[in-house]
Amino acid sequence: MPRAREMLVEHQAQVLIDEARKQEPDAAASVGDAALDVIRQAAQKVLSERLGSFDASPRGAGAKRWEDVLRNAGLQAPPERPIPADLDQALTEVVALRHVLAHRAGRVDARALAQAPSLRYADGDLVRVTHANYLVYSAALWTYGQEVIRRLLGDLAPAPPLANWRENYTLNA
């Protein structure tokens, strides 16, 4: 995330310089490339300061876990493309299950149940990821990842199907 943030700041500063060159070509030519580079660096500094400092460690559950970090680079969900509640629920479950599988030897604990109350397990149950679970969780992660890439690349990347995200999984998976 820090490098994505730097990349976006560098791009925005270059856009400002390019726009200034277009609007005032004579002034830009008289200033010269060295001075424009100093101006670009100053613009990068100002843009970076406006974004403020941040902790790049994801915390929380669901999409909020990543949205808080993405917000620091200006890549949060736009108001016209909110994350659907059922996608957020699937992301919440998969993060909780990842914790259970990686740190609890596959045994569900109270923390996971509190984080993802929609899980159909009891404290101490052994997690069994079925094929149906796999399709839902992989579609959720795939769709959310595509959405973040779309935010970064803009119109260069196709918009993933947020409304019917459950169908966005790899065939023959």
C-alpha positions as CSV (number, residue, x, y, z in Angstrom):
1,M,0.0,0.0,0.0
2,P,2.8,2.5,0.7
3,R,4.2,2.1,-2.8
4,A,0.7,2.3,-4.4
5,R,0.2,5.5,-2.5
6,E,3.5,6.9,-3.7
7,M,2.7,5.9,-7.3
8,L,-0.7,7.7,-7.1
9,V,0.9,10.8,-5.6
10,E,3.6,10.8,-8.3
11,H,1.0,10.4,-11.0
12,Q,-1.2,13.2,-9.7
13,A,1.8,15.6,-9.5
14,Q,2.7,14.7,-13.1
15,V,-0.9,15.4,-14.1
16,L,-0.7,18.8,-12.5
17,I,2.5,19.6,-14.3
18,D,1.1,18.4,-17.7
19,E,-2.0,20.5,-17.2
20,A,0.1,23.6,-16.4
21,R,2.1,23.0,-19.5
22,K,-1.0,22.7,-21.6
23,Q,-2.7,25.8,-20.1
24,E,0.4,28.0,-20.0
25,P,2.9,26.6,-22.6
26,D,5.0,29.8,-22.9
27,A,5.4,30.1,-19.1
28,A,6.3,26.4,-18.8
29,A,8.9,26.7,-21.6
30,S,10.4,29.8,-20.0
31,V,10.7,28.1,-16.6
32,G,12.5,25.0,-17.9
33,D,12.5,21.3,-17.1
34,A,14.7,21.6,-14.0
35,A,12.3,24.1,-12.4
36,L,9.3,22.1,-13.4
37,D,10.9,19.0,-11.7
38,V,11.3,21.0,-8.5
39,I,7.6,22.1,-8.8
40,R,6.6,18.4,-9.3
41,Q,8.5,17.3,-6.2
42,A,6.8,20.1,-4.2
43,A,3.4,19.0,-5.5
44,Q,4.2,15.4,-4.5
45,K,5.1,16.5,-1.0
46,V,1.9,18.6,-0.6
47,L,-0.3,15.7,-2.0
48,S,1.4,13.2,0.3
49,E,1.0,15.5,3.3
50,R,-2.7,15.9,2.5
51,L,-3.2,12.2,2.6
52,G,-1.6,12.2,6.1
53,S,0.3,9.4,7.9
54,F,-1.2,5.9,8.2
55,D,-0.8,2.5,9.6
56,A,-0.6,0.0,6.7
57,S,-1.6,-2.9,8.9
58,P,-5.1,-4.2,8.1
59,R,-7.4,-4.5,11.1
60,G,-11.0,-5.4,11.7
61,A,-13.2,-7.7,9.7
62,G,-14.8,-7.8,6.2
63,A,-14.1,-5.2,3.6
64,K,-13.5,-2.6,6.4
65,R,-10.3,-4.5,7.1
66,W,-8.9,-3.4,3.8
67,E,-10.9,-0.2,3.1
68,D,-9.3,1.6,6.1
69,V,-5.9,1.0,4.6
70,L,-7.0,1.7,1.0
71,R,-8.5,5.1,2.2
72,N,-4.9,6.2,3.0
73,A,-4.0,6.0,-0.7
74,G,-7.3,7.4,-2.0
75,L,-8.4,3.9,-3.1
76,Q,-11.5,3.5,-0.8
77,A,-14.8,2.3,-2.2
78,P,-16.4,5.2,-4.2
79,P,-20.0,6.1,-3.1
80,E,-21.4,4.9,-6.4
81,R,-19.8,1.4,-6.0
82,P,-20.3,0.3,-2.3
83,I,-19.3,-3.2,-1.3
84,P,-22.6,-5.3,-1.1
85,A,-23.5,-6.5,2.4
86,D,-23.3,-10.2,1.4
87,L,-19.9,-9.7,-0.1
88,D,-18.7,-8.0,3.1
89,Q,-20.1,-10.9,5.1
90,A,-18.2,-13.5,2.9
91,L,-15.0,-11.5,3.4
92,T,-15.6,-11.3,7.1
93,E,-16.1,-15.1,7.2
94,V,-13.0,-15.9,5.1
95,V,-10.7,-13.7,7.3
96,A,-12.1,-15.4,10.5
97,L,-11.6,-18.8,8.9
98,R,-8.1,-18.0,7.8
99,H,-7.2,-17.1,11.4
100,V,-8.8,-20.4,12.6
101,L,-6.9,-22.5,10.0
102,A,-3.6,-20.7,10.4
103,H,-3.5,-20.2,14.1
104,R,-5.9,-22.6,15.7
105,A,-5.3,-25.9,13.8
106,G,-8.7,-25.6,12.2
107,R,-10.6,-25.4,15.5
108,V,-13.1,-22.6,15.7
109,D,-12.7,-20.3,18.7
110,A,-14.8,-17.6,20.4
111,R,-12.8,-14.8,18.6
112,A,-13.7,-16.1,15.2
113,L,-17.4,-16.5,16.2
114,A,-17.5,-13.0,17.5
115,Q,-15.8,-11.6,14.4
116,A,-18.1,-13.6,12.0
117,P,-21.3,-14.5,13.8
118,S,-22.7,-15.8,10.5
119,L,-20.4,-18.8,10.6
120,R,-22.3,-22.0,11.2
121,Y,-19.8,-23.5,13.7
122,A,-19.7,-23.8,17.5
123,D,-16.7,-23.1,19.6
124,G,-14.2,-25.9,19.2
125,D,-15.7,-27.3,16.0
126,L,-13.2,-28.4,13.3
127,V,-13.6,-26.3,10.1
128,R,-14.5,-28.2,7.0
129,V,-14.3,-26.0,3.9
130,T,-16.7,-27.6,1.4
131,H,-16.6,-27.1,-2.4
132,A,-19.6,-24.7,-2.0
133,N,-17.7,-22.7,0.7
134,Y,-14.7,-22.6,-1.6
135,L,-16.7,-21.2,-4.5
136,V,-18.2,-18.5,-2.3
137,Y,-15.0,-17.4,-0.6
138,S,-12.9,-17.5,-3.8
139,A,-15.5,-15.5,-5.6
140,A,-15.5,-12.9,-2.8
141,L,-11.8,-12.6,-2.7
142,W,-11.5,-12.6,-6.4
143,T,-14.2,-9.9,-6.9
144,Y,-12.8,-7.7,-4.1
145,G,-9.3,-8.0,-5.5
146,Q,-10.6,-7.0,-9.0
147,E,-12.4,-4.1,-7.5
148,V,-9.3,-2.7,-5.8
149,I,-7.3,-3.1,-9.1
150,R,-10.1,-1.3,-10.9
151,R,-9.8,1.6,-8.4
152,L,-6.1,1.8,-9.0
153,L,-6.2,1.5,-12.8
154,G,-9.5,3.3,-13.4
155,D,-11.0,2.7,-16.8
156,L,-8.0,0.5,-17.8
157,A,-9.4,-2.3,-15.8
158,P,-12.9,-3.8,-16.2
159,A,-15.4,-3.3,-13.4
160,P,-16.1,-6.6,-11.5
161,P,-19.7,-7.7,-11.1
162,L,-20.4,-6.4,-7.5
163,A,-24.1,-7.2,-7.7
164,N,-23.6,-10.8,-8.8
165,W,-20.2,-11.4,-7.3
166,R,-21.0,-15.0,-6.3
167,E,-20.8,-16.0,-10.0
168,N,-17.2,-14.5,-10.3
169,Y,-15.2,-17.7,-9.6
170,T,-12.8,-19.7,-11.6
171,L,-14.5,-22.4,-13.8
172,N,-13.8,-26.0,-12.8
173,A,-12.6,-24.9,-9.4
